[in-house]
């Protein structure tokens, strides 16, 4: 279970971000929008290269393909699921099954995605879908993949104190040297110059967190209010819908997959 990570799992997480040879793992980086992978996981893409696959949920893939090539990730490892931006968070159950279907053939040992922070509705919906995908992948009898999260911003002031207090327990911060900064800047340029002015701190480091429970919602803590990017949806509404879907899908985890 994700709530009881083994020492092997924790050691794998540590090894991924060490100076030691890369462990023999397949990782799926699942993001809401093209460009999110370059903004928050450029270092990990360079580290993994052909062992990384990138899945963008919303439409638009040209920039991601170019950025992936700069990181050393093969074009064939990049996938776009083509969900309209405005529909991504509309049906969480559908999003979970869509994400699960996309990554199942890869059988990833690690899933990398957004942290649930209560800032961006599509990011939170994606994080929820990835956590549930990790559970559903156990239906064939295998171990659940590790879930590794990255925050929306490297600026602590941009996240709630509750969220940071939860995330800080399992954090790895990668400090960038000149070459890493240069590669990240070139990757972001593939998505347009506008992203380069969002947060200068993003060129200094990236942070990654090992999820230690099976719920993406744990990092929301007591966060409430409406989403800035989706003011028609409150964080409490999202959490209520997500818990309802999680309850239904958890029953699917306990049942055997149907056979044709």
Backbone as JSON, one array per atom type, in Angstrom:
{
  "sequence": "XXXXXXXXXXXXXXXXXXXXXXXXXXXXXXXXXXXXXXXXXXXXXXXXXXXXXXXXXXXXXXXXXXXXXXXXXXXXXXXXXXXXXXXXXXXXXXXXXXXXXXXXXXXXXXXXXXXXXXXXXXXXXXXXXXXXXXXXXXXXXXXXXXXXXXXXXXXXXXXXXXXXXXXXXXXXXXXXXXXXXXXXXXXXXXXXXXXXXXXXXXXXXXXXXXXXXXXXXXXXXXXXXXXXXXXXXXXXXXXXXXXXXXXXXXXXXXXXXXXX",
  "N": [[0.84, -1.19, 0.0], [0.35, 2.31, -0.59], [0.37, 3.81, 1.68], [2.18, 2.7, 3.34], [5.05, 2.78, 2.71], [7.76, 0.86, 1.55], [11.14, 0.2, 2.66], [12.64, -0.22, 0.42], [11.29, 1.28, -1.51], [11.64, 3.89, -0.52], [14.4, 4.06, -0.64], [14.76, 3.92, -3.38], [13.65, 6.35, -4.2], [15.5, 8.11, -3.02], [17.81, 7.35, -4.41], [17.23, 8.13, -7.01], [17.71, 10.83, -6.99], [20.34, 11.17, -6.4], [23.97, 11.2, -6.71], [24.71, 8.81, -7.63], [24.79, 5.97, -9.96], [21.98, 5.82, -12.17], [19.02, 4.28, -11.06], [17.46, 1.26, -12.36], [14.76, 2.06, -13.68], [11.47, 2.79, -14.92], [9.87, 5.77, -15.58], [6.94, 7.74, -15.44], [6.05, 10.9, -16.31], [3.52, 12.94, -15.56], [1.59, 15.57, -16.54], [-0.5, 18.51, -16.33], [-0.58, 20.55, -18.32], [1.04, 21.26, -21.46], [4.37, 22.22, -21.15], [4.4, 22.37, -18.39], [5.98, 20.27, -17.62], [8.54, 21.1, -18.31], [8.83, 23.35, -16.75], [8.8, 22.43, -14.11], [10.04, 19.92, -13.86], [12.42, 19.66, -15.26], [15.08, 18.97, -14.58], [14.83, 16.33, -13.7], [13.95, 15.09, -16.04], [16.23, 15.31, -17.64], [17.93, 13.75, -16.13], [16.69, 11.2, -16.26], [16.16, 10.72, -19.0], [15.96, 8.48, -21.65], [14.54, 6.78, -20.07], [12.39, 8.08, -19.18], [8.97, 8.95, -19.66], [6.71, 11.26, -20.99], [3.58, 12.58, -20.28], [1.17, 14.68, -21.34], [-1.82, 16.11, -20.39], [-3.64, 18.0, -21.43], [-4.42, 19.72, -24.56], [-1.99, 20.27, -27.2], [1.26, 19.84, -28.23], [3.66, 20.34, -29.53], [5.65, 22.05, -28.39], [6.39, 20.55, -26.14], [7.52, 18.26, -27.28], [9.82, 19.38, -28.48], [11.13, 20.41, -26.21], [11.52, 18.07, -24.75], [13.31, 16.72, -26.39], [15.59, 18.31, -26.05], [16.15, 17.66, -23.43], [16.89, 15.06, -23.67], [15.0, 13.12, -23.79], [13.34, 10.72, -25.68], [11.38, 11.4, -28.63], [9.34, 9.58, -29.11], [8.58, 8.91, -26.59], [6.88, 10.8, -25.7], [3.64, 11.92, -25.03], [0.4, 13.1, -25.81], [-2.7, 13.64, -24.46], [-4.83, 15.13, -25.23], [-7.03, 16.42, -23.93], [-9.5, 18.91, -23.65], [-8.73, 22.08, -22.26], [-10.66, 23.33, -20.58], [-12.16, 21.2, -19.79], [-10.76, 19.43, -18.26], [-10.86, 19.05, -15.42], [-13.5, 18.45, -15.11], [-14.7, 15.92, -14.99], [-13.73, 13.8, -12.85], [-13.55, 11.02, -12.45], [-13.5, 9.99, -15.06], [-11.11, 11.16, -15.88], [-9.25, 9.85, -14.26], [-9.42, 7.14, -15.22], [-8.65, 7.59, -17.87], [-6.01, 8.48, -17.55], [-4.9, 6.23, -16.31], [-5.21, 4.29, -18.35], [-3.48, 5.36, -20.22], [-0.89, 5.07, -19.14], [-0.58, 2.42, -18.47], [0.56, 0.4, -20.17], [3.22, 1.05, -20.05], [3.94, 0.38, -17.48], [5.06, 1.83, -15.18], [7.59, 2.35, -12.71], [7.75, 4.56, -11.23], [5.72, 7.39, -10.74], [5.39, 10.7, -11.68], [4.26, 13.88, -10.81], [2.15, 16.85, -10.43], [2.03, 18.55, -7.23], [-0.75, 18.6, -5.03], [-2.1, 21.61, -4.34], [-4.03, 23.56, -4.08], [-3.98, 25.78, -5.67], [-4.11, 25.73, -8.48], [-6.63, 24.46, -10.38], [-6.61, 22.5, -12.45], [-4.07, 21.39, -12.1], [-4.38, 20.21, -9.57], [-6.4, 18.38, -10.12], [-5.07, 16.71, -11.91], [-3.05, 15.7, -10.25], [-4.61, 14.24, -8.44], [-5.69, 12.32, -10.21], [-3.36, 10.92, -10.91], [-2.49, 9.82, -8.46], [-4.65, 8.08, -7.95], [-4.38, 6.47, -10.18], [-2.0, 5.17, -9.53], [-2.94, 3.46, -7.55], [-4.81, 1.91, -9.0], [-3.17, 0.57, -10.76], [-2.3, -1.57, -9.35], [-4.08, -3.59, -9.65], [-3.48, -5.72, -11.29], [-1.89, -7.22, -9.77], [0.66, -6.31, -9.24], [3.18, -4.23, -7.58], [2.38, -1.05, -6.18], [3.3, 1.89, -7.94], [5.83, 4.31, -7.01], [4.84, 7.59, -6.07], [5.85, 10.68, -7.03], [6.0, 14.09, -6.34], [5.88, 17.47, -7.56], [6.11, 20.93, -6.66], [4.09, 23.78, -7.64], [5.46, 26.18, -7.69], [8.76, 27.38, -7.0], [8.94, 29.24, -5.1], [8.45, 29.72, -1.78], [6.56, 31.43, -0.67], [4.45, 31.36, -2.37], [2.91, 29.19, -1.81], [0.55, 27.62, 0.41], [0.87, 27.67, 4.02], [0.02, 25.37, 5.34], [0.14, 23.46, 3.29], [2.89, 23.46, 2.66], [3.97, 22.61, 5.08], [3.2, 19.96, 5.14], [4.38, 18.95, 2.8], [7.1, 19.33, 3.22], [8.17, 17.25, 4.67], [9.13, 15.12, 3.16], [11.11, 15.95, 1.29], [13.2, 16.68, -1.54], [15.61, 18.8, -2.71], [16.94, 20.06, -5.6], [19.74, 21.71, -6.47], [20.63, 23.97, -8.99], [23.27, 24.02, -11.37], [25.28, 26.01, -13.68], [24.93, 24.73, -16.23], [22.56, 23.24, -15.95], [20.74, 25.32, -15.54], [20.9, 26.59, -17.99], [19.93, 24.61, -19.77], [17.31, 24.31, -18.82], [16.26, 26.85, -19.34], [16.35, 26.87, -22.14], [14.58, 24.77, -22.65], [12.16, 25.85, -21.68], [11.9, 27.95, -23.44], [11.01, 26.66, -25.67], [8.33, 26.61, -25.29], [7.48, 29.17, -25.5], [8.36, 32.58, -24.85], [7.04, 33.8, -22.76], [6.85, 32.24, -20.41], [9.32, 32.48, -19.24], [9.44, 34.67, -17.6], [7.96, 34.18, -15.39], [8.85, 33.21, -12.85], [11.78, 33.75, -11.53], [13.21, 32.28, -9.71], [12.85, 29.68, -10.43], [14.9, 28.89, -12.03], [16.95, 28.34, -10.4], [16.66, 26.09, -8.81], [14.98, 22.9, -8.34], [12.28, 21.25, -6.73], [11.29, 18.17, -5.29], [8.97, 15.77, -4.07], [8.35, 12.93, -2.1], [5.46, 11.13, -2.15], [3.77, 9.93, 0.59], [1.42, 8.75, 1.29], [-1.66, 7.35, 0.01], [-3.26, 9.36, -0.97], [-3.84, 12.23, -2.82], [-4.95, 14.46, -1.74], [-4.05, 14.97, 0.78], [-2.07, 16.93, 1.03], [-3.44, 19.28, 0.87], [-4.5, 19.92, 3.32], [-5.85, 22.19, 5.58], [-6.59, 24.0, 3.65], [-8.68, 26.32, 1.98], [-11.33, 28.08, 0.18], [-11.75, 29.69, -3.08], [-10.5, 28.52, -6.26], [-7.87, 30.28, -7.82], [-7.47, 30.31, -10.56], [-9.8, 29.22, -11.39], [-12.4, 30.43, -10.45], [-15.04, 29.67, -10.12], [-15.09, 27.29, -8.86], [-14.69, 25.9, -5.7], [-12.12, 24.98, -3.36], [-13.0, 23.23, -1.43], [-15.2, 22.1, -2.74], [-13.88, 20.7, -4.77], [-12.4, 18.85, -3.23], [-14.49, 17.41, -2.06], [-15.72, 16.22, -4.32], [-13.54, 14.73, -5.27], [-13.09, 12.93, -3.17], [-15.42, 11.45, -3.29], [-15.19, 10.18, -5.8], [-12.82, 8.79, -5.33], [-13.67, 6.96, -3.4], [-15.37, 5.3, -4.94], [-13.55, 4.29, -6.82], [-11.65, 3.03, -5.25], [-12.98, 0.75, -4.53], [-12.88, -0.54, -6.96], [-10.22, -1.2, -7.06], [-10.09, -3.28, -5.29], [-11.43, -5.24, -6.58], [-11.24, -7.85, -9.06], [-9.74, -7.3, -12.27], [-11.73, -7.29, -15.24], [-11.88, -9.94, -17.65], [-11.44, -10.46, -21.12]],
  "CA": [[0.0, 0.0, 0.0], [1.1, 3.56, -0.62], [0.46, 4.37, 3.02], [3.23, 1.99, 4.08], [6.13, 2.62, 1.76], [8.84, 0.0, 2.0], [12.47, 0.79, 2.63], [13.08, -0.28, -0.97], [10.71, 2.42, -2.19], [12.3, 5.11, -0.06], [15.76, 4.05, -1.16], [14.66, 4.23, -4.8], [13.46, 7.79, -4.29], [16.78, 8.74, -2.7], [18.77, 7.05, -5.47], [16.89, 8.89, -8.21], [18.2, 12.19, -6.87], [21.71, 11.12, -5.89], [25.02, 11.21, -7.73], [24.99, 7.42, -7.98], [24.19, 5.57, -11.23], [20.53, 5.84, -12.15], [18.38, 2.96, -10.9], [16.79, 0.74, -13.55], [13.34, 2.33, -13.49], [10.71, 3.54, -15.91], [9.1, 6.82, -14.9], [5.96, 8.49, -16.23], [5.84, 12.27, -15.84], [2.16, 13.27, -16.0], [1.34, 16.98, -16.24], [-1.77, 19.03, -16.83], [-0.43, 21.38, -19.52], [2.36, 21.31, -22.09], [5.21, 23.23, -20.52], [4.54, 22.09, -16.96], [7.1, 19.35, -17.43], [9.79, 21.87, -18.41], [8.87, 24.3, -15.65], [8.95, 21.84, -12.78], [10.73, 18.62, -13.84], [13.46, 19.63, -16.3], [16.25, 18.25, -14.1], [14.53, 14.9, -13.67], [13.92, 14.62, -17.43], [17.62, 15.15, -18.07], [18.46, 12.62, -15.36], [16.1, 9.94, -16.7], [16.26, 10.63, -20.45], [15.13, 7.48, -22.32], [13.72, 6.06, -19.09], [11.24, 8.94, -18.85], [7.89, 9.19, -20.62], [5.97, 12.46, -20.61], [2.16, 12.55, -20.66], [0.48, 15.95, -21.14], [-3.24, 15.8, -20.46], [-4.38, 18.94, -22.28], [-4.0, 19.8, -25.95], [-0.78, 21.01, -27.56], [2.4, 18.97, -27.95], [4.88, 20.7, -30.27], [6.66, 22.56, -27.47], [6.86, 19.47, -25.29], [8.43, 17.42, -28.07], [11.09, 20.08, -28.62], [11.77, 20.47, -24.9], [11.95, 16.72, -24.39], [14.52, 16.42, -27.16], [16.7, 19.0, -25.39], [16.45, 16.94, -22.19], [17.34, 13.72, -23.98], [13.86, 12.2, -23.78], [12.96, 10.45, -27.07], [10.07, 11.91, -29.06], [8.37, 8.5, -28.98], [8.18, 8.79, -25.19], [6.03, 11.95, -25.37], [2.25, 11.61, -25.37], [-0.58, 14.14, -25.5], [-4.01, 13.01, -24.37], [-5.77, 15.97, -25.98], [-8.22, 16.85, -23.2], [-9.66, 20.36, -23.67], [-8.34, 22.73, -21.0], [-11.81, 23.62, -19.73], [-12.84, 19.96, -19.42], [-9.85, 18.52, -17.57], [-11.3, 18.75, -14.06], [-14.96, 18.35, -15.08], [-15.11, 14.54, -14.69], [-12.52, 13.23, -12.25], [-13.49, 9.57, -12.67], [-13.03, 9.79, -16.44], [-9.7, 11.55, -15.94], [-8.46, 8.77, -13.66], [-9.35, 6.01, -16.13], [-7.87, 8.02, -19.02], [-4.6, 8.47, -17.15], [-4.5, 4.84, -16.08], [-5.07, 3.63, -19.64], [-2.32, 5.91, -20.93], [0.4, 4.66, -18.59], [-0.57, 1.0, -18.09], [1.49, -0.41, -20.96], [4.58, 1.38, -19.62], [4.16, -0.2, -16.16], [6.12, 2.65, -14.56], [7.93, 2.14, -11.29], [7.6, 5.88, -10.6], [4.83, 8.36, -11.36], [5.8, 12.05, -11.28], [3.18, 14.8, -11.17], [1.97, 18.04, -9.6], [1.51, 18.45, -5.88], [-2.06, 19.2, -4.82], [-1.77, 22.79, -3.54], [-5.13, 24.5, -3.95], [-3.71, 26.98, -6.46], [-4.51, 25.53, -9.87], [-7.59, 23.35, -10.37], [-6.17, 21.43, -13.34], [-2.94, 20.71, -11.47], [-4.88, 19.36, -8.5], [-7.12, 17.26, -10.74], [-4.05, 15.8, -12.44], [-2.43, 15.01, -9.11], [-5.58, 13.25, -7.96], [-5.75, 11.23, -11.19], [-2.12, 10.13, -10.85], [-2.52, 9.03, -7.22], [-5.59, 6.99, -8.13], [-3.77, 5.56, -11.15], [-1.04, 4.32, -8.8], [-3.71, 2.41, -6.89], [-5.44, 1.03, -9.98], [-2.15, -0.26, -11.39], [-2.06, -2.76, -8.54], [-5.13, -4.59, -9.9], [-2.9, -6.9, -11.94], [-1.09, -7.95, -8.79], [1.98, -5.72, -9.04], [3.33, -3.23, -6.53], [2.02, 0.31, -6.57], [4.46, 2.73, -8.22], [6.03, 5.48, -6.18], [4.35, 8.86, -6.6], [6.74, 11.81, -6.73], [5.28, 15.31, -6.65], [6.63, 18.72, -7.59], [5.24, 22.07, -6.4], [3.86, 24.7, -8.76], [6.43, 27.27, -7.66], [9.87, 27.21, -6.07], [8.84, 30.33, -4.15], [7.62, 29.25, -0.68], [5.47, 32.36, -0.39], [3.36, 31.1, -3.3], [2.14, 28.04, -1.34], [0.0, 27.79, 1.75], [1.7, 27.12, 5.08], [-0.41, 23.99, 5.59], [0.65, 22.6, 2.22], [4.34, 23.35, 2.79], [4.3, 21.82, 6.26], [3.02, 18.57, 4.77], [5.32, 18.55, 1.77], [8.5, 19.43, 3.62], [8.63, 16.05, 5.37], [9.78, 14.16, 2.25], [11.54, 16.83, 0.21], [14.54, 16.72, -2.11], [15.8, 20.02, -3.48], [18.08, 19.95, -6.52], [20.3, 23.02, -6.78], [21.09, 23.99, -10.37], [24.5, 24.65, -11.82], [25.1, 26.8, -14.91], [24.44, 23.94, -17.35], [21.14, 22.93, -15.7], [19.97, 26.55, -15.77], [20.86, 26.83, -19.44], [19.04, 23.62, -20.39], [15.93, 24.62, -18.45], [15.85, 28.05, -20.09], [16.1, 26.47, -23.54], [13.35, 23.97, -22.66], [11.03, 26.75, -21.53], [11.78, 28.73, -24.67], [10.22, 25.86, -26.61], [6.91, 26.85, -25.02], [7.21, 30.6, -25.6], [9.16, 33.38, -23.93], [6.25, 34.27, -21.62], [7.11, 31.45, -19.21], [10.61, 32.82, -18.67], [9.31, 35.78, -16.66], [7.03, 33.83, -14.32], [9.47, 33.01, -11.55], [13.22, 33.6, -11.75], [13.75, 31.27, -8.8], [12.75, 28.35, -11.03], [16.17, 28.55, -12.68], [17.95, 28.08, -9.37], [16.5, 24.76, -8.21], [13.69, 22.23, -8.42], [11.98, 20.45, -5.55], [10.49, 16.97, -5.52], [8.49, 15.22, -2.81], [7.85, 11.56, -2.13], [4.14, 10.99, -1.54], [3.84, 8.82, 1.55], [0.1, 8.15, 1.45], [-2.31, 7.14, -1.27], [-4.22, 10.43, -1.26], [-3.28, 13.52, -3.24], [-5.61, 15.54, -1.0], [-3.42, 15.19, 2.08], [-1.28, 18.15, 1.03], [-4.31, 20.45, 0.94], [-4.69, 20.25, 4.72], [-7.01, 23.03, 5.85], [-6.72, 25.03, 2.61], [-10.05, 26.5, 1.51], [-11.5, 29.2, -0.73], [-11.91, 29.36, -4.49], [-9.28, 28.46, -7.07], [-7.59, 31.55, -8.48], [-7.62, 30.14, -12.02], [-11.15, 28.69, -11.64], [-13.14, 30.97, -9.3], [-16.36, 29.04, -9.98], [-14.9, 26.05, -8.11], [-13.98, 26.05, -4.44], [-11.26, 23.85, -3.01], [-13.85, 22.27, -0.71], [-15.98, 21.37, -3.76], [-12.97, 19.75, -5.41], [-12.09, 17.78, -2.29], [-15.68, 16.57, -1.91], [-15.86, 15.41, -5.54], [-12.43, 13.79, -5.34], [-13.3, 11.86, -2.18], [-16.49, 10.59, -3.79], [-14.62, 9.36, -6.86], [-11.85, 7.88, -4.71], [-14.41, 5.87, -2.78], [-15.82, 4.38, -5.98], [-12.42, 3.64, -7.48], [-11.01, 2.14, -4.3], [-13.67, -0.55, -4.65], [-12.37, -1.18, -8.17], [-8.9, -1.76, -6.75], [-10.29, -4.53, -4.55], [-12.04, -6.24, -7.44], [-10.35, -8.33, -10.12], [-10.07, -6.74, -13.58], [-12.48, -8.2, -16.11], [-11.11, -10.55, -18.72], [-12.22, -10.58, -22.37]],
  "C": [[0.87, 1.24, 0.0], [1.27, 4.15, 0.76], [1.56, 3.73, 3.84], [4.38, 1.71, 3.14], [7.25, 1.78, 2.35], [10.16, 0.76, 1.97], [13.02, 0.8, 1.21], [12.57, 0.94, -1.75], [11.39, 3.72, -1.8], [13.72, 5.19, -0.59], [15.78, 4.37, -2.66], [14.5, 5.73, -5.0], [14.78, 8.53, -4.05], [17.77, 8.55, -3.84], [18.5, 7.84, -6.74], [17.51, 10.28, -8.19], [19.61, 12.26, -6.29], [22.69, 11.24, -7.05], [25.4, 9.8, -8.18], [24.39, 7.09, -9.34], [22.67, 5.46, -11.11], [19.96, 4.44, -11.96], [17.65, 2.56, -12.19], [15.29, 0.87, -13.36], [12.76, 2.99, -14.73], [9.85, 4.53, -15.15], [8.16, 7.5, -15.88], [5.76, 9.85, -15.58], [4.51, 12.73, -16.42], [1.85, 14.69, -15.57], [0.03, 17.44, -16.87], [-1.62, 19.71, -18.18], [0.95, 21.2, -20.14], [3.16, 22.48, -21.53], [5.38, 23.02, -19.04], [5.73, 21.18, -16.7], [8.44, 20.1, -17.46], [9.94, 22.83, -17.24], [9.26, 23.65, -14.34], [9.76, 20.56, -12.73], [11.83, 18.53, -14.89], [14.66, 18.81, -15.85], [16.01, 16.75, -14.12], [14.45, 14.33, -15.07], [15.32, 14.4, -17.95], [18.26, 13.95, -17.38], [17.98, 11.28, -15.91], [16.29, 9.68, -18.19], [15.38, 9.52, -21.03], [14.29, 6.65, -21.35], [12.51, 6.88, -18.65], [10.25, 8.94, -20.0], [7.08, 10.36, -20.1], [4.55, 12.38, -21.15], [1.56, 13.91, -20.31], [-1.01, 15.7, -21.35], [-4.01, 16.72, -21.39], [-3.7, 19.12, -23.63], [-2.73, 20.63, -26.14], [0.45, 20.21, -27.22], [3.7, 19.4, -28.61], [5.99, 21.17, -29.34], [7.24, 21.47, -26.59], [7.82, 18.56, -26.03], [9.8, 18.07, -28.21], [11.86, 20.13, -27.3], [12.29, 19.11, -24.48], [13.24, 16.34, -25.13], [15.75, 17.08, -26.52], [17.13, 18.28, -24.12], [16.99, 15.55, -22.44], [16.25, 12.68, -23.91], [13.41, 11.97, -25.21], [11.56, 10.96, -27.39], [8.98, 10.84, -28.89], [7.89, 8.28, -27.55], [7.26, 9.93, -24.75], [4.62, 11.7, -25.88], [1.37, 12.78, -24.97], [-1.97, 13.53, -25.55], [-5.13, 13.87, -24.91], [-7.04, 16.38, -25.27], [-8.34, 18.37, -23.3], [-9.39, 20.95, -22.28], [-9.52, 22.88, -20.05], [-12.53, 22.36, -19.26], [-12.0, 19.05, -18.52], [-10.37, 18.09, -16.2], [-12.81, 18.49, -13.96], [-15.45, 16.97, -14.67], [-13.89, 13.81, -14.16], [-12.42, 11.72, -12.47], [-12.99, 9.27, -14.08], [-11.55, 10.11, -16.55], [-8.81, 10.47, -15.36], [-8.31, 7.6, -14.63], [-8.54, 6.35, -17.38], [-6.38, 7.98, -18.72], [-4.09, 7.05, -16.96], [-4.28, 4.11, -17.4], [-3.82, 4.09, -20.37], [-1.0, 5.33, -20.45], [0.51, 3.16, -18.34], [0.47, 0.19, -18.86], [2.95, -0.14, -20.58], [4.95, 0.67, -18.33], [5.27, 0.55, -15.41], [6.36, 2.26, -13.11], [7.72, 3.43, -10.51], [6.63, 6.71, -11.42], [5.18, 9.73, -10.8], [4.71, 13.02, -11.72], [3.17, 16.01, -10.24], [1.67, 17.66, -8.15], [0.15, 19.13, -5.84], [-1.86, 20.38, -3.86], [-2.92, 23.77, -3.36], [-4.9, 25.79, -4.7], [-4.27, 26.88, -7.87], [-5.39, 24.29, -9.94], [-7.12, 22.2, -11.25], [-4.96, 20.68, -12.78], [-3.43, 19.75, -10.39], [-5.64, 18.16, -9.05], [-6.15, 16.24, -11.3], [-3.38, 15.02, -11.33], [-3.35, 13.92, -8.56], [-5.63, 12.05, -8.9], [-4.53, 10.33, -11.12], [-2.09, 9.27, -9.58], [-3.49, 7.85, -7.36], [-5.08, 5.98, -9.15], [-2.78, 4.63, -10.47], [-1.77, 3.18, -8.09], [-4.26, 1.41, -7.9], [-4.41, 0.12, -10.66], [-1.83, -1.51, -10.59], [-3.07, -3.86, -8.82], [-4.6, -5.85, -10.56], [-1.97, -7.66, -11.01], [0.29, -7.38, -8.54], [1.99, -4.73, -7.89], [2.91, -1.86, -7.06], [3.29, 1.11, -6.87], [4.59, 3.84, -7.19], [5.39, 6.69, -6.86], [5.26, 9.97, -6.1], [6.05, 13.08, -7.21], [6.25, 16.49, -6.76], [5.66, 19.89, -7.35], [5.12, 22.95, -7.63], [4.95, 25.74, -8.84], [7.55, 26.93, -6.7], [9.89, 28.32, -5.02], [7.92, 29.92, -3.01], [6.44, 30.16, -0.4], [4.26, 32.09, -1.27], [2.48, 29.95, -2.84], [1.63, 28.29, 0.06], [0.92, 27.16, 2.78], [1.33, 25.68, 5.37], [0.18, 23.04, 4.57], [2.14, 22.39, 2.38], [4.72, 22.49, 3.98], [4.18, 20.34, 5.96], [4.1, 18.11, 3.81], [6.75, 18.46, 2.28], [9.04, 18.16, 4.25], [9.4, 15.1, 4.46], [10.34, 14.91, 1.04], [12.98, 16.55, -0.24], [14.62, 17.99, -2.96], [17.07, 19.9, -4.3], [18.54, 21.36, -6.88], [20.93, 22.99, -8.18], [22.47, 24.63, -10.5], [24.24, 25.39, -13.11], [24.51, 25.99, -16.06], [22.96, 23.6, -17.17], [20.26, 24.15, -15.94], [19.83, 26.82, -17.26], [19.89, 25.87, -20.13], [17.58, 23.95, -20.07], [15.43, 25.84, -19.21], [15.53, 27.69, -21.54], [14.83, 25.63, -23.65], [12.12, 24.87, -22.56], [10.83, 27.61, -22.77], [11.0, 27.98, -25.75], [8.72, 26.11, -26.45], [6.54, 28.33, -25.1], [7.94, 31.37, -24.53], [8.39, 33.81, -22.69], [6.55, 33.52, -20.34], [8.41, 31.86, -18.52], [10.52, 33.92, -17.63], [8.44, 35.42, -15.47], [7.69, 33.79, -12.95], [10.96, 32.75, -11.77], [13.83, 32.52, -10.87], [13.71, 29.87, -9.42], [14.03, 27.92, -11.73], [17.26, 28.22, -11.68], [17.86, 26.66, -8.81], [15.15, 24.18, -8.6], [13.52, 21.36, -7.19], [11.07, 19.29, -5.93], [10.15, 16.36, -4.16], [8.0, 13.79, -3.02], [6.51, 11.51, -1.42], [4.15, 9.76, -0.65], [2.48, 8.23, 1.88], [-0.53, 8.01, 0.07], [-3.25, 8.26, -1.68], [-3.5, 11.71, -1.65], [-3.81, 14.65, -2.38], [-4.94, 15.85, 0.32], [-2.66, 16.51, 2.14], [-2.13, 19.41, 1.07], [-4.58, 20.87, 2.38], [-5.97, 21.04, 4.93], [-7.21, 24.13, 4.83], [-8.17, 25.11, 2.14], [-10.12, 27.73, 0.61], [-11.65, 28.73, -2.16], [-10.55, 29.3, -5.18], [-9.1, 29.79, -7.79], [-7.86, 31.44, -9.97], [-9.02, 29.65, -12.39], [-12.07, 29.13, -10.51], [-14.53, 30.38, -9.11], [-16.28, 27.76, -9.16], [-14.14, 26.33, -6.82], [-13.13, 24.81, -4.18], [-12.06, 22.79, -2.25], [-14.71, 21.45, -1.69], [-15.11, 20.32, -4.43], [-12.68, 18.57, -4.49], [-13.29, 16.85, -2.11], [-15.86, 15.66, -3.12], [-14.77, 14.35, -5.62], [-12.62, 12.64, -4.36], [-14.4, 10.9, -2.64], [-15.97, 9.65, -4.86], [-13.63, 8.36, -6.28], [-12.55, 6.7, -4.06], [-14.86, 4.83, -3.79], [-14.64, 3.6, -6.56], [-11.65, 2.73, -6.53], [-11.68, 0.77, -4.3], [-13.21, -1.3, -5.89], [-11.01, -1.8, -7.94], [-9.05, -3.13, -6.09], [-10.88, -5.63, -5.41], [-11.06, -6.66, -8.53], [-10.73, -7.68, -11.45], [-10.79, -7.76, -14.45], [-11.6, -8.74, -17.22], [-12.01, -10.73, -19.94], [-12.46, -12.04, -22.65]]
}
